[in-house]
Amino acid sequence: MRIGTGPAYNEPVIVVVQQTKTRLFLGKAGGWVSDAVEARDFRRAADAVAYCTVECLVDVRVVIISDDPSQVVYFCPESSRQETLRARKLRRKNRELQKKQMPKTEVQAGGANTP
């Protein structure tokens, strides 16, 4: 199976994201798939970690797969997990603040339109 070309040693590789509990891979369309060939190929581990952080994915690992089955590398970025949890907290706080501001905006808009 030929699956891309890695920068080091010119070896064919793919870089995918895998859930640690289910062993499913992040698919090209965003869902989870069982076959790594159908998974989204990030080409670089740094891009996969960045995606996991932005999308707040936890309990995942980056998997680097080459044509040689003995050369599979699993990378569980703990710092990414911490950043992901931090990003989740910030998003939740942002939603809470937006909810608090919404009624005020509606009241202000309604008050401006009344005679």
Order of alpha helices (4+ residues) and beta strands (2+ residues): beta-beta-beta-alpha-beta-beta-alpha
